[in-house]
Amino acid sequence: MCAITVRRGEEVVAEEVVEFRYEDGVLRLKKFFAEEIVLENVKRFVWREKDDTLHILT
């Protein structure tokens, strides 16, 4: 399992994310030993397995 970096444009939203879930415009990011990060109003994102990066597009 690899840690994922989450970006919105050039901004790093979260690092070392081990799991993410998306439902109805809400993206939930889970990190070890930390509270879940909840991002609302996410319409599109792309996860690139090649470099373990999730890019929020809108």
Stockholm file with secondary structure:
# STOCKHOLM 1.0

chainA/1-58         MCAITVRRGEEVVAEEVVEFRYEDGVLRLKKFFAEEIVLENVKRFVWREKDDTLHILT
#=GR chainA/1-58 SS CCCEEEEETTEEEEEEEEEEEEETTEEEEEETTSCCEEECSCCCEEEETTTTEEEECC
#=GC SS_cons        CCCEEEEETTEEEEEEEEEEEEETTEEEEEETTSCCEEECSCCCEEEETTTTEEEECC
//
